[in-house]
């Protein structure tokens, strides 16, 4: 929305902190999960990929995603759904390993390590498919010359555990586009507020 130039209001609701925060979201999303977007028309959208695709399609002038008849549209949809299906979904387990592993700390540690490996494998697979495409189109970003919601999605999710060092190792070509997203001056204030860069942030949480 910053890149589009849309006014918006953020309602903070860290749902993982308990029932009080979950109650803020319950009326909008019965699963009590964020993100959730309420449009000016009163429509509710959930699921991060759906929100990003909707914004890109609704505001084509911002060039945040390929149009429906664009040659890259198929790849756009493929990877926009791959991220939540194969990577984002693992954080339901990583954030609270006891959900599947019970109270045993050793089991929880194995779950954390296994999911970290799986995330790295998924990034590497995505890299193997996108790197040749990036080399062919010669663009600065994952699907071309324009910063898009796919670049933003990868830039944010790759910051979660096991953080960026493993991402850089698994996906060096994609990392070039992600670093450009990090450095986009239009997003400087956003990153500073929501995902501040500080010494060591790329390694924080590398143990799991």
N, CA, C and O of each residue as an XYZ file, in Angstrom:
832
protein
N       0.830     -1.206      0.000
C       0.000      0.000      0.000
C       0.864      1.256      0.000
O       0.468      2.283     -0.551
N       2.047      1.178      0.618
C       2.986      2.291      0.547
C       3.380      2.555     -0.902
O       3.388      3.704     -1.343
N       3.704      1.509     -1.636
C       4.127      1.664     -3.026
C       2.976      2.124     -3.917
O       3.197      2.854     -4.883
N       1.773      1.711     -3.608
C       0.602      2.118     -4.384
C       0.228      3.571     -4.082
O      -0.285      4.283     -4.945
N       0.492      3.999     -2.849
C       0.090      5.334     -2.426
C      -1.278      5.357     -1.780
O      -1.961      6.381     -1.798
N      -1.687      4.219     -1.203
C      -2.993      4.134     -0.554
C      -2.906      4.541      0.907
O      -1.972      4.139      1.600
N      -3.859      5.331      1.390
C      -3.920      5.575      2.837
C      -4.403      4.312      3.545
O      -5.256      3.593      3.026
N      -3.863      4.047      4.718
C      -4.288      2.859      5.455
C      -4.068      3.071      6.942
O      -3.303      3.940      7.360
N      -4.745      2.268      7.720
C      -4.604      2.294      9.177
C      -4.211      0.909      9.645
O      -4.810     -0.084      9.233
N      -3.222      0.839     10.490
C      -2.785     -0.434     11.052
C      -3.386     -0.598     12.442
O      -3.277      0.295     13.282
N      -4.014     -1.732     12.676
C      -4.483     -2.088     14.009
C      -3.580     -3.204     14.513
O      -3.623     -4.325     14.007
N      -2.778     -2.895     15.495
C      -1.834     -3.871     16.022
C      -2.578     -4.963     16.791
O      -3.391     -4.676     17.670
N      -2.288     -6.217     16.447
C      -2.928     -7.333     17.140
C      -2.015     -8.549     17.066
O      -2.247     -9.447     16.257
N      -0.974     -8.590     17.906
C      -0.090     -9.762     17.933
C      -0.821    -10.952     18.556
O      -0.757    -11.170     19.765
N      -1.499    -11.700     17.729
C      -2.421    -12.734     18.209
C      -1.728    -13.830     19.009
O      -2.373    -14.525     19.796
N      -0.416    -13.992     18.815
C       0.316    -15.015     19.551
C       0.493    -14.657     21.023
O       0.970    -15.475     21.811
N       0.107    -13.428     21.397
C       0.279    -12.994     22.788
C      -0.925    -13.316     23.673
O      -0.908    -13.016     24.867
N      -1.972    -13.925     23.103
C      -3.064    -14.347     23.963
C      -4.439    -13.931     23.492
O      -4.605    -13.365     22.412
N      -5.426    -14.224     24.329
C      -6.824    -14.071     23.950
C      -7.241    -12.621     23.750
O      -8.102    -12.338     22.917
N      -6.657    -11.717     24.486
C      -7.041    -10.308     24.339
C      -6.711     -9.822     22.933
O      -7.526     -9.162     22.289
N      -5.513    -10.152     22.463
C      -5.118     -9.743     21.116
C      -5.914    -10.508     20.059
O      -6.282     -9.938     19.032
N      -6.181    -11.780     20.300
C      -6.952    -12.579     19.353
C      -8.362    -12.028     19.200
O      -8.943    -12.071     18.115
N      -8.909    -11.508     20.301
C     -10.276    -10.982     20.259
C     -10.383     -9.784     19.324
O     -11.444     -9.543     18.749
N      -9.290     -9.024     19.162
C      -9.302     -7.893     18.247
C      -9.523     -8.332     16.803
O     -10.074     -7.590     15.989
N      -9.082     -9.555     16.502
C      -9.121    -10.053     15.128
C     -10.334    -10.941     14.872
O     -10.756    -11.102     13.727
N     -10.894    -11.515     15.931
C     -11.931    -12.529     15.783
C     -13.117    -12.072     14.949
O     -13.664    -12.854     14.172
N     -13.522    -10.817     15.100
C     -14.681    -10.315     14.358
C     -14.388    -10.186     12.872
O     -15.302    -10.192     12.048
N     -13.108    -10.069     12.533
C     -12.707     -9.925     11.129
C     -12.324    -11.268     10.534
O     -12.724    -11.596      9.417
N     -11.548    -12.044     11.280
C     -11.104    -13.364     10.830
C     -11.414    -14.388     11.916
O     -10.778    -14.367     12.970
N     -12.373    -15.283     11.687
C     -12.749    -16.264     12.713
C     -11.596    -17.161     13.166
O     -11.640    -17.716     14.264
N     -10.556    -17.309     12.322
C      -9.395    -18.097     12.736
C      -8.496    -17.333     13.707
O      -7.538    -17.889     14.245
N      -8.812    -16.055     13.926
C      -8.058    -15.200     14.845
C      -6.595    -15.099     14.425
O      -5.689    -15.144     15.258
N      -6.383    -14.962     13.126
C      -5.045    -14.869     12.573
C      -4.888    -13.567     11.792
O      -5.855    -13.014     11.269
N      -3.659    -13.100     11.727
C      -3.316    -11.954     10.891
C      -2.355    -12.433      9.813
O      -1.681    -13.448      9.991
N      -2.286    -11.714      8.695
C      -2.924    -10.440      8.397
C      -4.383    -10.586      7.974
O      -4.814    -11.634      7.493
N      -5.108     -9.521      8.169
C      -6.468     -9.409      7.657
C      -6.644     -7.980      7.171
O      -6.260     -7.032      7.855
N      -7.223     -7.831      5.997
C      -7.403     -6.516      5.389
C      -8.888     -6.250      5.208
O      -9.613     -7.068      4.641
N      -9.328     -5.105      5.692
C     -10.704     -4.663      5.477
C     -10.656     -3.515      4.475
O     -10.033     -2.484      4.727
N     -11.316     -3.702      3.342
C     -11.294     -2.699      2.285
C     -12.247     -1.549      2.613
O     -13.093     -1.686      3.497
N     -12.121     -0.417      1.913
C     -13.051      0.699      2.143
C     -14.508      0.314      1.898
O     -15.425      0.931      2.440
N     -14.709     -0.723      1.066
C     -16.079     -1.184      0.803
C     -16.605     -2.116      1.884
O     -17.763     -2.531      1.839
N     -15.749     -2.452      2.867
C     -16.170     -3.322      3.949
C     -15.907     -4.790      3.702
O     -16.312     -5.633      4.501
N     -15.236     -5.112      2.608
C     -14.911     -6.510      2.322
C     -13.687     -6.922      3.129
O     -12.737     -6.151      3.263
N     -13.711     -8.134      3.662
C     -12.577     -8.658      4.419
C     -11.772     -9.617      3.564
O     -12.320    -10.522      2.936
N     -10.473     -9.408      3.549
C      -9.557    -10.320      2.869
C      -8.581    -10.868      3.896
O      -8.036    -10.118      4.706
N      -8.361    -12.169      3.863
C      -7.347    -12.808      4.684
C      -6.402    -13.577      3.764
O      -6.630    -13.656      2.557
N      -5.367    -14.127      4.325
C      -4.309    -14.864      3.626
C      -3.404    -13.874      2.902
O      -3.831    -13.170      1.986
N      -2.159    -13.836      3.328
C      -1.227    -12.826      2.831
C      -1.075    -12.853      1.320
O      -1.037    -11.800      0.684
N      -0.989    -14.045      0.733
C      -0.830    -14.127     -0.727
C      -2.049    -13.551     -1.435
O      -1.908    -12.825     -2.419
N      -3.232    -13.866     -0.948
C      -4.458    -13.355     -1.565
C      -4.507    -11.831     -1.481
O      -4.892    -11.166     -2.443
N      -4.117    -11.280     -0.336
C      -4.121     -9.831     -0.165
C      -3.161     -9.175     -1.151
O      -3.503     -8.178     -1.788
N      -1.966     -9.732     -1.275
C      -0.965     -9.148     -2.163
C      -1.379     -9.240     -3.630
O      -1.223     -8.279     -4.383
N      -1.900    -10.382     -4.029
C      -2.353    -10.538     -5.416
C      -3.507     -9.583     -5.702
O      -3.551     -8.954     -6.759
N      -4.435     -9.477     -4.763
C      -5.582     -8.578     -4.937
C      -5.121     -7.145     -5.107
O      -5.614     -6.437     -5.985
N      -4.173     -6.704     -4.273
C      -3.678     -5.333     -4.375
C      -2.986     -5.096     -5.714
O      -3.182     -4.056     -6.343
N      -2.173     -6.069     -6.150
C      -1.476     -5.918     -7.424
C      -2.467     -5.828     -8.583
O      -2.278     -5.035     -9.506
N      -3.520     -6.638     -8.534
C      -4.512     -6.635     -9.614
C      -5.413     -5.407     -9.558
O      -5.791     -4.856    -10.592
N      -5.751     -4.985     -8.351
C      -6.680     -3.865     -8.181
C      -6.036     -2.537     -8.584
O      -6.722     -1.619     -9.032
N      -4.715     -2.442     -8.423
C      -4.011     -1.192     -8.714
C      -2.877     -1.446     -9.709
O      -1.703     -1.354     -9.349
N      -3.225     -1.766    -10.955
C      -2.211     -2.136    -11.947
C      -1.219     -1.021    -12.244
O      -0.103     -1.294    -12.687
N      -1.604      0.234    -12.006
C      -0.706      1.345    -12.295
C       0.567      1.280    -11.452
O       1.585      1.859    -11.831
N       0.522      0.580    -10.312
C       1.705      0.458     -9.447
C       2.691     -0.580     -9.960
O       3.829     -0.634     -9.494
N       2.268     -1.410    -10.919
C       3.134     -2.427    -11.545
C       3.745     -3.381    -10.520
O       4.934     -3.697    -10.572
N       2.911     -3.826     -9.596
C       3.370     -4.730     -8.543
C       3.187     -6.204     -8.882
O       3.579     -7.075     -8.105
N       2.596     -6.486    -10.033
C       2.414     -7.871    -10.464
C       2.018     -7.904    -11.925
O       1.418     -6.954    -12.426
N       2.349     -8.993    -12.620
C       1.992     -9.089    -14.039
C       0.489     -9.209    -14.240
O      -0.200     -9.889    -13.480
N      -0.007     -8.541    -15.271
C      -1.433     -8.610    -15.601
C      -1.818    -10.017    -16.018
O      -0.952    -10.853    -16.272
N      -3.120    -10.281    -16.088
C      -3.603    -11.634    -16.341
C      -3.146    -12.172    -17.692
O      -3.031    -13.386    -17.864
N      -2.885    -11.288    -18.650
C      -2.451    -11.736    -19.974
C      -0.941    -11.602    -20.172
O      -0.449    -11.767    -21.288
N      -0.212    -11.308    -19.115
C       1.244    -11.145    -19.208
C       1.922    -12.515    -19.253
O       1.449    -13.445    -18.598
N       3.013    -12.668    -20.004
C       3.707    -13.964    -20.083
C       4.189    -14.495    -18.737
O       4.344    -15.705    -18.572
N       4.427    -13.606    -17.773
C       4.912    -14.031    -16.458
C       3.782    -14.328    -15.477
O       4.050    -14.670    -14.325
N       2.535    -14.208    -15.902
C       1.425    -14.372    -14.965
C       1.419    -15.751    -14.311
O       1.186    -15.867    -13.108
N       1.670    -16.783    -15.089
C       1.661    -18.130    -14.535
C       2.713    -18.315    -13.456
O       2.434    -18.876    -12.396
N       3.934    -17.839    -13.729
C       4.992    -17.953    -12.735
C       4.689    -17.108    -11.500
O       4.999    -17.501    -10.375
N       4.092    -15.965    -11.721
C       3.686    -15.113    -10.608
C       2.742    -15.858     -9.665
O       2.958    -15.881     -8.453
N       1.708    -16.459    -10.219
C       0.739    -17.185     -9.391
C       1.383    -18.422     -8.760
O       1.095    -18.766     -7.614
N       2.248    -19.078     -9.516
C       2.914    -20.275     -8.984
C       3.673    -19.946     -7.701
O       3.493    -20.612     -6.681
N       4.511    -18.930     -7.754
C       5.368    -18.658     -6.607
C       4.656    -17.904     -5.500
O       5.027    -18.027     -4.332
N       3.647    -17.131     -5.842
C       2.863    -16.470     -4.800
C       2.093    -17.479     -3.953
O       1.808    -17.214     -2.786
N       1.759    -18.616     -4.518
C       1.082    -19.658     -3.737
C       2.069    -20.668     -3.154
O       1.778    -21.294     -2.134
N       3.216    -20.833     -3.780
C       4.240    -21.738     -3.247
C       4.724    -21.269     -1.879
O       4.892    -22.083     -0.970
N       4.947    -19.978     -1.726
C       5.500    -19.469     -0.470
C       4.608    -19.795      0.729
O       5.107    -20.357      1.704
N       3.315    -19.468      0.703
C       2.503    -19.825      1.869
C       2.285    -21.324      2.022
O       2.223    -21.835      3.140
N       2.169    -22.035      0.894
C       1.894    -23.470      0.981
C       3.086    -24.253      1.502
O       2.918    -25.174      2.301
N       4.296    -23.898      1.061
C       5.474    -24.708      1.364
C       6.373    -24.130      2.442
O       7.105    -24.882      3.086
N       6.345    -22.816      2.664
C       7.275    -22.189      3.609
C       6.529    -21.545      4.781
O       6.743    -21.903      5.939
N       5.658    -20.598      4.463
C       4.925    -19.871      5.503
C       4.212    -20.843      6.444
O       4.202    -20.637      7.658
N       3.623    -21.893      5.894
C       2.842    -22.829      6.709
C       3.686    -23.521      7.771
O       3.152    -23.937      8.799
N       4.986    -23.652      7.549
C       5.849    -24.321      8.523
C       6.018    -23.515      9.805
O       6.424    -24.063     10.830
N       5.716    -22.236      9.759
C       5.889    -21.424     10.956
C       4.807    -21.681     11.989
O       4.974    -21.325     13.155
N       3.710    -22.287     11.590
C       2.718    -22.723     12.580
C       3.355    -23.761     13.504
O       3.029    -23.827     14.689
N       4.255    -24.560     12.962
C       4.974    -25.556     13.754
C       6.176    -24.923     14.443
O       6.394    -25.139     15.635
N       6.954    -24.146     13.704
C       8.184    -23.573     14.263
C       7.919    -22.646     15.441
O       8.680    -22.627     16.408
N       6.836    -21.875     15.356
C       6.555    -20.914     16.422
C       6.197    -21.595     17.737
O       6.385    -21.018     18.808
N       5.686    -22.807     17.662
C       5.306    -23.548     18.869
C       5.446    -25.045     18.583
O       4.448    -25.723     18.337
N       6.685    -25.569     18.614
C       6.920    -26.977     18.271
C       6.131    -27.962     19.116
O       5.895    -29.090     18.683
N       5.719    -27.560     20.309
C       4.956    -28.463     21.172
C       3.613    -28.839     20.560
O       3.003    -29.826     20.972
N       3.139    -28.061     19.576
C       1.881    -28.391     18.918
C       1.928    -29.787     18.306
O       0.928    -30.504     18.297
N       3.093    -30.164     17.798
C       3.229    -31.493     17.195
C       4.172    -32.395     17.982
O       4.038    -33.618     17.944
N       5.124    -31.797     18.694
C       6.142    -32.603     19.358
C       5.938    -32.833     20.829
O       6.713    -33.558     21.453
N       4.894    -32.222     21.414
C       4.674    -32.403     22.836
C       5.686    -31.636     23.666
O       6.381    -30.764     23.145
N       5.778    -31.949     24.959
C       6.595    -31.143     25.876
C       8.090    -31.467     25.863
O       8.872    -30.734     26.470
N       8.503    -32.524     25.202
C       9.904    -32.957     25.227
C      10.787    -31.934     24.500
O      10.608    -31.733     23.298
N      11.731    -31.283     25.185
C      12.593    -30.273     24.552
C      13.436    -30.838     23.409
O      13.684    -30.144     22.423
N      13.878    -32.090     23.532
C      14.704    -32.679     22.475
C      13.896    -32.877     21.198
O      14.386    -32.633     20.096
N      12.668    -33.316     21.360
C      11.798    -33.480     20.199
C      11.525    -32.124     19.557
O      11.545    -31.991     18.334
N      11.271    -31.129     20.383
C      11.011    -29.787     19.857
C      12.229    -29.251     19.098
O      12.082    -28.611     18.056
N      13.423    -29.513     19.619
C      14.643    -29.064     18.944
C      14.801    -29.744     17.590
O      15.230    -29.117     16.622
N      14.453    -31.030     17.522
C      14.545    -31.745     16.234
C      13.538    -31.182     15.237
O      13.827    -31.078     14.045
N      12.359    -30.822     15.727
C      11.349    -30.216     14.850
C      11.853    -28.889     14.306
O      11.708    -28.605     13.117
N      12.447    -28.070     15.180
C      12.970    -26.778     14.739
C      14.058    -26.959     13.680
O      14.088    -26.245     12.678
N      14.949    -27.922     13.915
C      16.033    -28.155     12.960
C      15.498    -28.691     11.640
O      15.946    -28.279     10.569
N      14.542    -29.610     11.716
C      13.989    -30.207     10.495
C      13.228    -29.183      9.669
O      13.330    -29.180      8.442
N      12.463    -28.308     10.328
C      11.719    -27.298      9.582
C      12.663    -26.248      8.992
O      12.402    -25.722      7.910
N      13.749    -25.941      9.689
C      14.739    -25.014      9.129
C      15.346    -25.590      7.863
O      15.533    -24.878      6.876
N      15.655    -26.879      7.893
C      16.206    -27.543      6.709
C      15.190    -27.552      5.572
O      15.540    -27.323      4.415
N      13.946    -27.814      5.906
C      12.906    -27.849      4.879
C      12.723    -26.475      4.234
O      12.564    -26.378      3.017
N      12.746    -25.426      5.034
C      12.611    -24.075      4.497
C      13.766    -23.773      3.545
O      13.556    -23.231      2.460
N      14.976    -24.123      3.949
C      16.135    -23.894      3.082
C      16.002    -24.686      1.786
O      16.333    -24.183      0.712
N      15.522    -25.917      1.884
C      15.319    -26.740      0.679
C      14.293    -26.100     -0.259
O      14.459    -26.124     -1.478
N      13.245    -25.536      0.311
C      12.208    -24.901     -0.515
C      12.751    -23.658     -1.214
O      12.461    -23.421     -2.387
N      13.541    -22.867     -0.487
C      14.156    -21.708     -1.136
C      15.074    -22.150     -2.268
O      15.098    -21.538     -3.336
N      15.833    -23.225     -2.022
C      16.753    -23.713     -3.048
C      15.998    -24.204     -4.280
O      16.433    -23.971     -5.408
N      14.877    -24.879     -4.072
C      14.088    -25.336     -5.215
C      13.538    -24.160     -5.997
O      13.557    -24.162     -7.228
N      13.046    -23.148     -5.282
C      12.537    -21.948     -5.939
C      13.655    -21.267     -6.732
O      13.439    -20.809     -7.855
N      14.833    -21.206     -6.147
C      15.994    -20.637     -6.827
C      16.314    -21.393     -8.118
O      16.613    -20.780     -9.143
N      16.251    -22.724     -8.064
C      16.588    -23.524     -9.245
C      15.637    -23.262    -10.404
O      16.014    -23.419    -11.565
N      14.418    -22.867    -10.096
C      13.430    -22.584    -11.124
C      13.470    -21.125    -11.582
O      13.285    -20.836    -12.764
N      13.711    -20.212    -10.647
C      13.660    -18.790    -10.975
C      14.976    -18.238    -11.517
O      14.965    -17.333    -12.351
N      16.105    -18.768    -11.058
C      17.402    -18.222    -11.486
C      17.565    -18.244    -13.009
O      17.970    -17.231    -13.579
N      17.265    -19.361    -13.693
C      17.372    -19.328    -15.157
C      16.413    -18.328    -15.793
O      16.746    -17.692    -16.793
N      15.239    -18.192    -15.219
C      14.269    -17.229    -15.734
C      14.788    -15.810    -15.555
O      14.656    -14.982    -16.456
N      15.371    -15.529    -14.411
C      15.939    -14.210    -14.155
C      17.094    -13.918    -15.106
O      17.242    -12.794    -15.585
N      17.904    -14.925    -15.375
C      19.018    -14.735    -16.303
C      18.516    -14.446    -17.710
O      19.119    -13.658    -18.439
N      17.411    -15.082    -18.094
C      16.878    -14.869    -19.442
C      16.278    -13.474    -19.592
O      16.531    -12.789    -20.583
N      15.480    -13.054    -18.604
C      14.840    -11.743    -18.766
C      15.756    -10.596    -18.340
O      15.495     -9.439    -18.670
N      16.837    -10.916    -17.603
C      17.825     -9.901    -17.272
C      17.319     -8.777    -16.404
O      17.913     -7.699    -16.365
N      16.219     -9.020    -15.704
C      15.636     -7.986    -14.870
C      16.309     -7.854    -13.524
O      17.124     -8.689    -13.131
N      15.960     -6.808    -12.833
C      16.527     -6.536    -11.517
C      15.805     -7.292    -10.411
O      16.328     -7.449     -9.308
N      14.592     -7.760    -10.719
C      13.786     -8.429     -9.707
C      13.391     -9.832    -10.169
O      13.789    -10.269    -11.249
N      12.622    -10.523     -9.363
C      12.347    -11.931     -9.625
C      11.645    -12.173    -10.946
O      11.899    -13.177    -11.611
N      10.759    -11.256    -11.334
C       9.998    -11.469    -12.571
C      10.215    -10.366    -13.606
O       9.481    -10.297    -14.591
N      11.197     -9.512    -13.401
C      11.425     -8.459    -14.385
C      12.111     -7.253    -13.794
O      12.848     -7.368    -12.815
N      11.876     -6.098    -14.381
C      12.547     -4.867    -13.967
C      11.818     -4.103    -12.866
O      12.376     -3.169    -12.290
N      10.583     -4.488    -12.569
C       9.781     -3.751    -11.583
C       9.723     -4.501    -10.247
O       9.516     -5.714    -10.211
N       9.909     -3.764     -9.164
C       9.702     -4.331     -7.836
C       8.236     -4.725     -7.695
O       7.348     -3.905     -7.928
N       7.981     -5.971     -7.317
C       6.606     -6.436     -7.218
C       6.308     -7.094     -5.889
O       7.183     -7.223     -5.032
N       5.065     -7.509     -5.728
C       4.659     -8.113     -4.459
C       5.363     -9.446     -4.210
O       5.538     -9.839     -3.057
N       5.769    -10.151     -5.273
C       6.523    -11.384     -5.054
C       7.866    -11.080     -4.406
O       8.283    -11.788     -3.490
N       8.542    -10.044     -4.867
C       9.810     -9.645     -4.249
C       9.603     -9.261     -2.786
O      10.401     -9.621     -1.920
N       8.531     -8.533     -2.523
C       8.249     -8.115     -1.151
C       7.929     -9.312     -0.261
O       8.359     -9.373      0.891
N       7.176    -10.257     -0.803
C       6.813    -11.461     -0.042
C       8.065    -12.231      0.353
O       8.224    -12.622      1.510
N       8.954    -12.446     -0.612
C      10.192    -13.171     -0.334
C      11.066    -12.370      0.635
O      11.680    -12.946      1.532
N      11.124    -11.049      0.460
C      11.949    -10.217      1.331
C      11.522    -10.332      2.788
O      12.367    -10.350      3.683
N      10.228    -10.410      3.029
C       9.736    -10.499      4.406
C       9.873    -11.919      4.959
O      10.416    -12.102      6.049
N       9.397    -12.911      4.238
C       9.412    -14.284      4.764
C      10.844    -14.780      4.968
O      11.102    -15.553      5.891
N      11.770    -14.348      4.125
C      13.165    -14.775      4.274
C      13.829    -14.164      5.499
O      14.935    -14.566      5.863
N      13.181    -13.209      6.135
C      13.723    -12.607      7.356
C      13.350    -13.415      8.597
O      13.937    -13.217      9.660
N      12.390    -14.316      8.476
C      12.012    -15.144      9.615
C      13.023    -16.272      9.793
O      13.823    -16.540      8.897
N      12.987    -16.941     10.966
C      13.929    -18.021     11.205
C      13.810    -19.121     10.159
O      12.694    -19.498      9.802
N      14.919    -19.645      9.657
C      16.300    -19.464     10.105
C      17.033    -18.269      9.507
O      18.249    -18.315      9.325
N      16.321    -17.229      9.208
C      16.883    -15.938      8.808
C      17.596    -15.987      7.455
O      17.534    -16.971      6.717
N      18.279    -14.866      7.171
C      18.750    -14.634      5.819
C      20.034    -15.384      5.456
O      20.244    -15.661      4.276
N      20.883    -15.717      6.394
C      22.145    -16.346      6.020
C      21.886    -17.633      5.249
O      22.509    -17.872      4.215
N      20.986    -18.449      5.735
C      20.673    -19.695      5.016
C      19.954    -19.401      3.708
O      20.144    -20.111      2.720
N      19.140    -18.373      3.696
C      18.478    -17.981      2.457
C      19.505    -17.567      1.413
O      19.413    -17.986      0.259
N      20.486    -16.747      1.801
C      21.523    -16.324      0.872
C      22.272    -17.537      0.307
O      22.603    -17.574     -0.878
N      22.533    -18.518      1.163
C      23.244    -19.716      0.712
C      22.400    -20.543     -0.248
O      22.903    -21.067     -1.242
N      21.117    -20.652      0.059
C      20.236    -21.507     -0.743
C      19.795    -20.836     -2.033
O      19.525    -21.516     -3.023
N      19.720    -19.502     -2.034
C      19.132    -18.786     -3.176
C      19.942    -17.535     -3.502
O      19.448    -16.422     -3.319
N      21.177    -17.694     -3.982
C      22.016    -16.517     -4.216
C      21.485    -15.583     -5.302
O      21.624    -14.366     -5.183
N      20.881    -16.128     -6.356
C      20.371    -15.274     -7.425
C      19.145    -14.497     -6.951
O      19.024    -13.302     -7.221
N      18.238    -15.171     -6.246
C      17.079    -14.491     -5.680
C      17.497    -13.443     -4.662
O      16.836    -12.416     -4.508
N      18.601    -13.710     -3.964
C      19.078    -12.775     -2.946
C      19.389    -11.410     -3.528
O      19.232    -10.396     -2.847
N      19.828    -11.368     -4.781
C      20.118    -10.087     -5.416
C      18.853     -9.232     -5.487
O      18.886     -8.040     -5.180
N      17.747     -9.839     -5.891
C      16.483     -9.110     -5.976
C      15.987     -8.704     -4.595
O      15.456     -7.607     -4.420
N      16.160     -9.585     -3.614
C      15.685     -9.294     -2.263
C      16.463     -8.137     -1.651
O      15.885     -7.289     -0.973
N      17.759     -8.100     -1.884
C      18.562     -6.990     -1.358
C      18.135     -5.671     -2.004
O      18.174     -4.623     -1.359
N      17.736     -5.718     -3.256
C      17.239     -4.497     -3.910
C      15.925     -4.039     -3.269
O      15.690     -2.843     -3.099
N      15.082     -4.999     -2.921
C      13.844     -4.649     -2.217
C      14.158     -4.023     -0.863
O      13.519     -3.050     -0.464
N      15.147     -4.582     -0.150
C      15.568     -4.010      1.133
C      16.007     -2.560      0.981
O      15.754     -1.725      1.849
N      16.668     -2.274     -0.137
C      17.291     -0.961     -0.322
C      16.408      0.050     -1.042
O      16.834      1.187     -1.242
N      15.201     -0.321     -1.434
C      14.340      0.599     -2.166
C      14.016      1.809     -1.287
O      13.433      1.647     -0.215
N      14.380      3.011     -1.719
C      14.176      4.190     -0.858
C      12.718      4.463     -0.524
O      12.426      5.096      0.490
N      11.796      3.994     -1.366
C      10.383      4.209     -1.092
C       9.926      3.451      0.141
O       8.904      3.788      0.740
N      10.683      2.424      0.523
C      10.299      1.571      1.640
C      11.147      1.815      2.885
O      10.992      1.111      3.883
N      12.033      2.793      2.840
C      12.955      3.011      3.955
C      12.215      3.226      5.278
O      12.583      2.643      6.297
N      11.181      4.057      5.263
C      10.442      4.320      6.501
C       9.677      3.087      6.965
O       9.572      2.823      8.163
N       9.142      2.332      6.000
C       8.405      1.118      6.347
C       9.317      0.104      7.020
O       8.991     -0.423      8.083
N      10.473     -0.171      6.393
C      11.391     -1.151      6.997
C      11.820     -0.685      8.382
O      11.882     -1.485      9.316
N      12.119      0.612      8.519
C      12.591      1.125      9.803
C      11.564      0.913     10.906
O      11.924      0.655     12.054
N      10.289      1.020     10.559
C       9.227      0.873     11.561
C       8.869     -0.582     11.822
O       8.699     -0.992     12.971
N       8.754     -1.364     10.743
C       8.220     -2.716     10.896
C       9.293     -3.798     10.978
O       9.130     -4.767     11.721
N      10.385     -3.652     10.230
C      11.440     -4.658     10.190
C      12.798     -3.956     10.202
O      13.521     -4.022      9.208
N      13.164     -3.288     11.295
C      14.393     -2.497     11.295
C      15.640     -3.345     11.045
O      15.769     -4.462     11.546
N      16.541     -2.784     10.265
C      17.831     -3.415     10.025
C      18.777     -3.022     11.160
O      18.899     -1.841     11.485
N      19.440     -3.999     11.756
C      20.393     -3.716     12.819
C      21.522     -4.727     12.699
O      21.383     -5.745     12.020
N      22.624     -4.448     13.351
C      23.777     -5.327     13.251
C      23.411     -6.741     13.699
O      22.908     -6.949     14.803
N      23.671     -7.697     12.828
C      23.438     -9.095     13.171
C      22.053     -9.619     12.878
O      21.776    -10.787     13.148
N      21.149     -8.775     12.320
C      19.773     -9.235     12.109
C      19.708    -10.419     11.150
O      18.807    -11.251     11.261
N      20.643    -10.509     10.218
C      20.587    -11.586      9.228
C      20.896    -12.952      9.845
O      20.528    -13.987      9.291
N      21.566    -12.946     10.985
C      21.938    -14.196     11.650
C      21.078    -14.505     12.868
O      21.085    -15.636     13.354
N      20.351    -13.538     13.360
C      19.564    -13.729     14.578
C      18.636    -14.934     14.411
O      17.875    -15.022     13.448
N      18.717    -15.855     15.363
C      17.850    -17.029     15.290
C      18.408    -18.134     14.435
O      17.682    -19.071     14.104
N      19.708    -18.062     14.053
C      20.277    -19.097     13.192
C      20.293    -20.478     13.841
O      20.374    -21.497     13.155
N      20.214    -20.499     15.172
C      20.247    -21.808     15.819
C      18.983    -22.607     15.557
O      18.961    -23.812     15.806
N      17.921    -21.963     15.058
C      16.698    -22.723     14.821
C      15.919    -22.145     13.817
O      14.850    -22.662     13.491
